[in-house]
Amino acid sequence: MPEPKADRPTSPRRLEGALFQSIGDAGRAELVERRLADAITGGLLRAGERLPSESDLARTFGVAPATVRESLLGLRARGLVVTRRGRNGGSFVAEGADPLSHALESLRNSSRLALRDLGAHYAAITAACVRLAARRAVPTEVEQLRTRFERLDEADLEQWRRTLDDVQIELVALSQSARLTREQMRLQAEISPLLRLVDTVAEYRGAQRALLLAVIDAVERGDAAGAVEATEQMVDAVIDALIEMQSRPA
């Protein structure tokens, strides 16, 4: 896994675990390149951050070192990774690899139908998870989530997004369904770059905070229907915000 920075948690995040899974023989260099590109453009690997060694990446992804080498060539050609020689050398995320720019490009290349479809899928999985969480969660677990969430500082957008992603994953993990939680992790990794765009608008951040807190409240009360309703409202608000942002002049 990537070396920790001073301001980066030393334990791997759940979302990073979803991205850094074994690929096996089927995907080869293209899938390794895509997985690493997703981690960079999604903000999980930040500008200037050193990537694991080729041998470590090969073991993590379950591929040959030559496959990793080929994928890194592709990433360098795309301007996402730079390689430095010498004792402190290695592959690093390029300084110009701005997650917001990539997310904005992705948003502009998406149709409204595709965004609505993504929202419908995300809402369906998340709603299924929180419905079970409302029935199965231990109150002390929900309270820990609430405490972490309420201490969150909106001023630090990087930490804001990372924490919201983690809280969302931990909330659905209270469903005690490993399958649903894995799917939620995959979807969270897919939608998180777009959520970073929403985070840049204070009004949208405030709405996200209020709606996610409503989900947490419902789960804590054991109100499955309320948790589902709040989840659907939260997802609708996000998709509406993305469509509004998409309609703005470039």
C-alpha positions in Angstrom: 0.0 0.0 0.0 1.1 3.6 -0.4 3.6 5.0 2.1 1.8 7.2 4.7 2.4 10.9 4.8 2.4 12.8 8.0 -1.2 13.9 7.5 -2.4 10.6 6.1 -3.8 7.9 8.3 -1.4 5.0 8.6 -4.1 2.3 8.4 -5.5 1.5 5.0 -8.9 3.0 4.2 -11.8 0.7 3.2 -12.2 2.5 -0.1 -8.5 1.9 -0.9 -9.1 -1.7 -0.1 -11.8 -1.8 -2.8 -9.4 -0.4 -5.4 -6.4 -2.4 -4.5 -7.7 -5.9 -4.9 -6.2 -8.8 -6.7 -6.8 -8.7 -10.4 -5.4 -12.1 -11.4 -4.6 -13.0 -15.0 -7.8 -11.7 -16.7 -7.2 -8.0 -16.8 -3.4 -7.6 -17.1 -1.9 -4.2 -17.7 -5.0 -2.4 -18.8 -6.9 -3.3 -15.6 -3.9 -2.4 -13.4 -3.6 0.9 -15.2 -7.3 1.6 -14.8 -7.3 0.7 -11.1 -4.3 3.0 -10.4 -5.8 5.7 -12.5 -9.0 5.5 -10.6 -7.1 5.8 -7.3 -5.3 8.9 -8.6 -8.2 10.7 -10.3 -10.4 9.8 -7.4 -8.1 11.4 -4.9 -7.1 8.3 -3.0 -3.5 8.7 -4.1 -2.5 12.4 -3.9 -0.2 14.5 -5.9 3.4 13.8 -5.0 2.6 10.6 -3.2 4.9 7.7 -3.8 3.4 4.5 -5.2 4.4 1.1 -3.8 7.3 -0.6 -5.6 6.6 -2.6 -8.8 7.1 -5.9 -6.9 4.7 -4.8 -4.1 2.1 -3.7 -6.7 2.5 -7.0 -8.5 1.8 -8.9 -5.2 -1.1 -6.7 -4.3 -2.8 -7.0 -7.7 -1.8 -10.7 -8.3 0.0 -10.0 -11.6 3.5 -10.3 -12.9 6.0 -7.4 -12.3 6.2 -6.9 -16.1 2.4 -6.3 -16.1 2.8 -3.6 -13.5 5.7 -2.1 -15.4 3.6 -1.9 -18.6 0.7 -0.2 -16.7 3.0 2.4 -15.2 4.2 3.2 -18.7 0.6 3.9 -19.6 0.1 6.1 -16.6 3.3 8.1 -17.3 2.1 8.6 -20.9 -1.2 10.0 -19.5 0.7 12.4 -17.2 -0.6 10.8 -14.0 2.7 9.3 -12.8 6.3 10.4 -12.9 9.4 8.2 -12.2 12.5 9.4 -10.4 15.8 7.6 -10.4 18.2 7.3 -7.6 18.2 6.2 -4.0 14.9 7.9 -3.1 13.5 7.3 -6.5 10.4 5.4 -7.6 7.0 6.2 -9.1 5.1 9.1 -7.8 1.7 10.7 -8.5 2.3 13.6 -10.8 1.8 17.1 -9.3 -0.6 17.9 -12.1 -2.9 15.0 -11.4 -5.8 17.1 -10.1 -8.8 14.9 -9.1 -11.2 17.8 -9.5 -10.2 18.4 -13.1 -10.6 14.7 -14.0 -14.0 14.6 -12.2 -15.2 17.6 -14.0 -14.2 16.1 -17.3 -15.9 12.9 -16.4 -19.1 14.8 -15.4 -19.1 16.7 -18.7 -18.7 13.5 -20.7 -21.6 11.8 -18.9 -25.2 12.1 -20.0 -28.0 12.9 -17.6 -29.4 9.5 -18.2 -26.1 7.9 -17.1 -26.0 10.1 -14.0 -29.6 9.2 -13.1 -28.8 5.5 -13.6 -25.7 5.7 -11.4 -27.8 7.4 -8.7 -30.5 4.7 -9.0 -27.9 1.9 -8.6 -26.2 3.7 -5.7 -29.5 4.4 -3.9 -30.7 0.9 -4.3 -27.6 -0.7 -2.8 -27.3 2.0 0.0 -31.0 1.7 0.9 -30.7 -2.1 1.2 -27.7 -1.7 3.5 -29.2 1.0 5.8 -32.5 -0.9 6.0 -30.6 -3.9 7.4 -28.4 -1.6 9.5 -31.5 -0.1 11.2 -32.5 -3.6 12.3 -29.1 -5.0 13.2 -26.8 -2.1 14.4 -25.8 -1.8 18.0 -26.5 1.7 19.3 -23.0 2.3 20.5 -21.7 1.6 17.0 -24.0 4.2 15.5 -23.0 6.7 18.3 -19.3 6.3 17.4 -20.1 7.2 13.8 -22.2 10.2 14.8 -19.4 11.5 17.0 -16.8 11.2 14.2 -19.2 12.8 11.8 -20.2 15.7 14.0 -16.5 16.6 14.6 -15.9 16.9 10.9 -14.5 20.2 9.7 -16.0 21.4 6.4 -13.1 23.7 5.8 -10.7 20.9 4.9 -12.4 19.5 1.7 -9.8 16.7 1.3 -10.5 15.4 4.8 -14.2 16.1 4.5 -14.5 13.8 1.5 -12.3 11.0 2.9 -14.3 11.0 6.2 -17.7 11.1 4.5 -16.7 8.2 2.3 -15.5 6.2 5.3 -18.6 7.1 7.4 -20.8 5.9 4.5 -19.0 2.6 4.2 -18.9 2.1 8.0 -22.6 2.9 8.2 -23.6 0.3 5.5 -21.2 -2.2 7.1 -23.6 -2.2 10.1 -25.9 -4.1 7.8 -23.7 -7.1 8.6 -24.0 -8.1 4.9 -20.5 -8.7 3.5 -21.8 -8.9 -0.1 -23.8 -5.6 0.1 -20.9 -3.9 1.8 -18.4 -4.9 -0.9 -20.8 -3.6 -3.6 -21.2 -0.4 -1.6 -17.4 0.0 -1.5 -17.2 -0.5 -5.2 -19.9 2.1 -5.9 -18.4 4.5 -3.4 -15.1 4.4 -5.2 -16.9 5.1 -8.5 -19.0 8.0 -7.3 -16.5 9.6 -4.9 -14.7 11.6 -7.6 -18.0 13.2 -8.6 -18.9 13.8 -4.9 -15.7 15.9 -4.7 -17.2 18.3 -7.2 -20.3 18.6 -5.1 -18.1 19.2 -2.0 -16.8 22.4 -3.6 -20.1 24.2 -3.1 -20.9 25.1 0.5 -24.7 24.9 0.0 -24.3 21.3 -1.3 -22.0 20.3 1.6 -24.5 21.6 4.1 -27.3 19.5 2.4 -25.1 16.4 2.4 -24.3 16.8 6.1 -28.0 17.2 7.0 -29.2 14.3 4.9 -26.4 11.9 6.0 -27.1 12.8 9.6 -30.8 12.0 9.0 -29.8 8.6 7.8 -27.6 8.0 10.9 -30.5 9.2 13.1 -32.9 6.8 11.5 -30.5 3.8 11.8 -29.9 4.7 15.5 -33.7 4.7 16.1 -34.1 1.4 14.3 -36.3 3.2 11.8 -35.7 1.2 8.6 -38.2 3.1 6.5 -36.9 6.4 7.7 -33.3 5.4 6.9 -34.3 4.4 3.3 -36.2 7.6 2.8 -33.4 9.8 4.0 -30.9 7.8 1.8 -33.0 8.3 -1.3 -33.3 12.0 -0.6 -29.6 12.2 -0.1 -28.8 10.5 -3.4 -31.4 12.5 -5.3 -29.9 15.7 -3.9 -26.4 14.7 -5.1 -27.5 13.7 -8.6 -29.5 16.9 -8.9 -26.5 18.9 -7.9 -24.3 17.1 -10.4 -26.8 17.8 -13.2 -27.0 21.4 -12.2 -23.2 21.7 -12.3 -23.1 19.9 -15.6 -25.4 22.5 -17.1 -23.0 25.4 -16.3 -20.9 26.9 -19.1 -17.5 25.4 -19.4 
